[in-house]
Amino acid sequence: MNKNYGIYHLLSVVETLRGENGCPWDREQTIESLRPYLIEEAYELLDAIDGGDLAEHREELGDVLLQVALQSEIRKEADEFDFDDVAEEIAEKLIRRHPHVFGDVEVENAEEVLKNWEKIKKTEKTEEKRSVLAGVPKHLPALQKAQRIQSRAAKVGFNWDEPSQVIDKIAEEVEELREAFETNNRDEIMSEFGDVLFAIVNLARFADLSAEAALRKTNLKFMNRFMLVEKEVDADGLEMSECSLTQLDKYWEKTKSVYP
């Protein structure tokens, strides 16, 4: 297939699907109805990246691109904008925000690139959006959003000097959570629990780690270990619900040699 033809083929297919004699399901879709599919496809793309299978990665990228094409087609039908407008706008934004590539600005490293990027972004925003926290997507997963917020605040000096200070803050928040549990006030417990999570995410940011990626890795490790425990218990002719915590802990310890 001609490498320059692919995107036009996709847009033609989407236009046909949405057309008068197209697919009933596709014709019924709206911007709102497509929201959950966009999020789902994005997560499936992340799974494909983690899996390392090139064919799956390519396929899932296509599914995400389909969501962009569908939403653009819906907007085109309403005479608002089309796919070309979307592509042109992002191209212009990239040129505008990379003056060290497309202009005469000189930079020495990636850090200077990011500083310039933020300065340019500020000039693009309207007066009411001048906050450094403006533009943080409200639908980001909570851990990722917390880290994004903290990173933005840190860029203007709202930051700790040493990791030990962050660790002390975590200990302080944990103590406040302990006190909240003693009051048995669910609203207070919820608030203090959130503060603990926020402080832990801040430590991840300070260590230049992704809290979201770290927890995702631990989730996978737990699932692998737990499913192995299930297999071992079943192989011994037992039911997990009938095992004591001490028995289960012995099985769990064995899994650590397989999934450290």
Buried (B, 14 or more C-beta within 10 A) or exposed (E): EEEEEEBEEBBEEBBEBBEEEBEEEBEEBEEEEBEEBBEEBEEBBBEBEEEEEEEBBEEBBBBBBBBBBBBBBBBBEEEEEBBEEBEEEEEEEEEBBBBBEEEEEEBEEEEEBEEBEEEBBEEEEEEEEEEBEEEBEEEBBEBBBBBBBBBBBBEEEEBBEEEEEBBEBBEEBBEBBEEBEEEEEEEBBEEBBBBBBBBBBBBBBBEEEBBBBBBBEEEEBEEEBBEBBEEBBEEEEBEBEEBEEEBBEEBBEEBEEEBE
